[in-house]
Amino acid sequence: MDESLSKHKLELAIDLLADIELSRLSPEQLLLKASRLARIVNRDDISQWLRFELRGYPGDDAVSLKYMNLTGRWTNQSEGKGYWIPLAEIEGHITTGEVQLEQLQVPDVHFAPSSSNPHESVVGIYGQHVMTATQPVTSVLQKMTALANMVADLKGVRSRVLSVLHEFVADAFYLLAFGGVAESIFDQHKALVDEVLQASDSELIQKIPAIYDRLAAGDQEAVSQALSSCRRLIQSFADAKRPAVPDSAAANSQLGPGQYLNRIDAYVQDHCQSDSRRYRLRRALHDVHERASAGVHADVTAMEARSLFLTVYLLLGEIALLGLGAPTQ
């Protein structure tokens, strides 16, 4: 069921993105379709905004005022004047304004002044003044200008609405398409490390989910336990991948039971040809081990303990991958 819903979300986002970019649907149809996407991805703020675009903007709502700004609907914000109407009405006004502009024609005006004396008031036939004669032209030109400005303003609102809508859909698409990538990568590392550690410390593996949940909840008492578990994970990994030398030889060896970091270093040395990568892995593992060791009685927060816990898992997962197949760079 979860997989089917995830697939539906992604397909809807892909389809809607194409609808916007290819102008396949009217703006009102886009809003209705986007409302469905907003609901299933739990974007309540977008759902509320889309309702305003479909029904009109109220004047006493914070989300309404936010999107009045984002969509450029104000004509005089200080006086509270703006386009509070739904997008469908804006579309209607645009269409009506464009039709009126096409129908308006500048009238022909013939004016013949009766005096050549520059000091006299110039009049036309029957005493008609030039301002009176050109008034029809002026009136039409003023109306055309007002209509053109109104249409331009409304098209600007429509453009901004579609821009905000496209941003939401694009963000939803990328989140749905790629949001699980990091989780999938971590799960692969976790599965590999779990498999390596299961044989040597199955009890600890079983406790890990509970430890991490307590850290996620900000439980300060879990910090010490989590840091101790980090060190124990590292030691268990070393025991599984590069067991300690026998006790009889441990006195003169750097690979004894308590020298588990050295044993992991040796394992990396045997399975990684790249000097720079070996140095990076060694440095990262020693640093996180040092912080986990010092932090048991120091100022490590639950958030940092979570980060240390994840870092240990990722590092051990990468090191475990070195041992699969031929030596790697």
Steps between C-alpha positions, in 0.01 A plus 500: 500500500781745593686422179184552294429834669859617447475408133170688467650811662799498266289439189264783597791739554659405166170539315420833665847635430450425131151655511648827624806510277312399184185704576284190462233612748325823586620678815184397688552134406861525611390632839255214548759240405766664718258496793496122479880487503522741792264285705683171443842650575363670814565861395219667695634849427489439125155343526371810677658731242348300213156531662545877497594489132185302430257689726650843562730649762376597848640815653560373853712190444880483535540250218276712280709812559822305442385383157353839413863615517648198323257521209519879459129558560527834680403817316529718810612298799492791746129543427432128486415509129589212275375214287327287763305307238566136397737422216209399276352851529839649423510286186155627409603864542809440287289353220242778521767769505676356196170483307420860586847609390450332164162670454612850592585720204644848499240725322595710201495871582503778242580844635548813285602811695344827376777745593863534404559764764713344776361747752143391445326195651490235231158361434354269243170483327216655698751626760625155598825505703783248443458342846133439430574352160764258628309396813367173347855398408631587845219311668563184296874516554453540874263204510744288296783589737295416806390167350855413392635577848227295664562203269875523561448507878265203490734302275774574751285352778428193290868458418599520866229252602628251243857565613419424864301196390787374284745545787281293732450220246869493403604480866249221558628313196866515603414402857290205386747392233824540694401547864555134577845480345691593815283268707557219251878554504506497878280189512746319275790593729298410807405160361862426417631608841219314677591184314867535595424575865214258551725202560732679743254718696139418419384637836628849414338491153164432661539799732595750231145602392398573858819702563449709189132560576592633843758730345247623245270590788781704661551262794817623671533179699535311171806704394749305710350170394510602133863610517597180674316312228700689235824374649358153539388499136850590388656230717249235386565595138875460556448162666292382205720631218849482651510284813764574763825306501525219755575598860844342479603748230299799613773640725722583203222583253302809414201279412399372843144472636495858632656652188193474282561829317838371387337181380249694292789707362670177399183375336470823298870474408442151360191589295553858377773602256437874523726679751269801522191286559679292764604820677146641484339185642762465772477867600119504501472182706760610756336843532150366559635240743685769693189716524284206604752402767544851639133576477382236740563746784514820296263748337358291217139579416246246385512653151880461480475146635259418217746642247787301651288186494416548130860586413624176658249302297591670173873460557476134595273440202753653261786302655298178480443565129876501448510130578250405227673379188839618377694775676358839415635845446 
